[in-house]
């Protein structure tokens, strides 16, 4: 969301605003509520919270407690691209 890169859903983390207004991480992708997706990049999480893009997407104000929880989750991420499983790619043919 913050980086605006198109990625498969399984490479993203869903953040959801529940019916009680709490904002939480939904690793299952099945919790009820308004959701938004962020990639697994520390910078993306920091940017989404700093620029209030996540608040805009979830149409809510994120409480200080929820913000701290989201920042802690994001701090545990890296900025390195996810490893891609290349087992299905064919080897180049020898000429």
Phi and psi in degrees as a GROMACS rama.xvg file:
@    title "Ramachandran Plot"
@    xaxis  label "Phi"
@    yaxis  label "Psi"
@TYPE xy
-70.4884  -35.1848  UNK-2
-88.2681  -13.2646  UNK-3
63.2482  23.2578  UNK-4
-90.1457  137.408  UNK-5
-80.7568  121.943  UNK-6
-136.869  156.313  UNK-7
-61.3316  147.107  UNK-8
-56.6167  -35.8101  UNK-9
-70.6925  -12.5113  UNK-10
-91.5529  -1.21176  UNK-11
-110.108  164.232  UNK-12
-114.522  130.255  UNK-13
-88.3691  135.181  UNK-14
-115.422  133.233  UNK-15
-128.082  142.565  UNK-16
-100.155  114.348  UNK-17
-77.7581  177.701  UNK-18
-65.0313  -25.6031  UNK-19
-86.6779  -2.3605  UNK-20
95.1752  -7.81427  UNK-21
-70.7151  142.43  UNK-22
-107.037  125.663  UNK-23
-144.112  163.524  UNK-24
-81.7819  134.069  UNK-25
-118.877  88.057  UNK-26
-70.7312  -20.6248  UNK-27
-83.9064  -23.634  UNK-28
73.6421  16.2534  UNK-29
-120.687  -2.19981  UNK-30
-68.5673  144.986  UNK-31
-74.5555  145.085  UNK-32
131.984  176.434  UNK-33
-78.3191  126.552  UNK-34
-120.46  161.974  UNK-35
-145.354  154.498  UNK-36
-115.584  138.906  UNK-37
-126.154  147.329  UNK-38
-76.1958  171.394  UNK-39
-89.5816  48.3128  UNK-40
-117.364  130.269  UNK-41
-56.4257  -44.2179  UNK-42
-62.613  -39.9468  UNK-43
-61.7068  -43.6163  UNK-44
-65.3501  -45.0458  UNK-45
-62.204  -43.2411  UNK-46
-64.9094  -42.6677  UNK-47
-62.2822  -35.1724  UNK-48
-82.9999  -37.9725  UNK-49
-67.2473  -45.788  UNK-50
-86.5546  2.32927  UNK-51
63.1874  22.5869  UNK-52
-65.0611  -35.3281  UNK-53
-69.2284  -40.2173  UNK-54
-61.4394  -41.3832  UNK-55
-63.9313  -45.6478  UNK-56
-65.0327  -37.498  UNK-57
-88.97  -4.73818  UNK-58
54.0065  51.6187  UNK-59
-157.903  168.683  UNK-60
-99.983  129.04  UNK-61
-84.3468  127.505  UNK-62
-66.7692  156.861  UNK-63
-57.9816  -36.6836  UNK-64
-66.2011  -45.9974  UNK-65
-65.6196  -39.7069  UNK-66
-61.4768  -43.3481  UNK-67
-63.1347  -40.1429  UNK-68
-65.0964  -42.4228  UNK-69
-67.1443  -41.044  UNK-70
-64.9009  -38.1959  UNK-71
-64.2267  -41.1992  UNK-72
-62.8787  -46.4824  UNK-73
-63.198  -33.471  UNK-74
-66.4587  -24.346  UNK-75
-81.0941  -4.11016  UNK-76
-92.8198  166.524  UNK-77
-113.124  170.954  UNK-78
-100.47  6.57877  UNK-79
-80.2752  142.829  UNK-80
-62.2704  148.283  UNK-81
-63.6687  144.847  UNK-82
-71.9721  133.769  UNK-83
-99.8143  132.764  UNK-84
-75.145  113.358  UNK-85
-104.538  16.7428  UNK-86
-64.6118  -27.8447  UNK-87
-85.5968  -11.0137  UNK-88
-77.1828  142.424  UNK-89
-81.3275  147.118  UNK-90
-73.6533  143.938  UNK-91
-64.7563  142.086  UNK-92
-73.5735  139.11  UNK-93
-73.0773  142.012  UNK-94
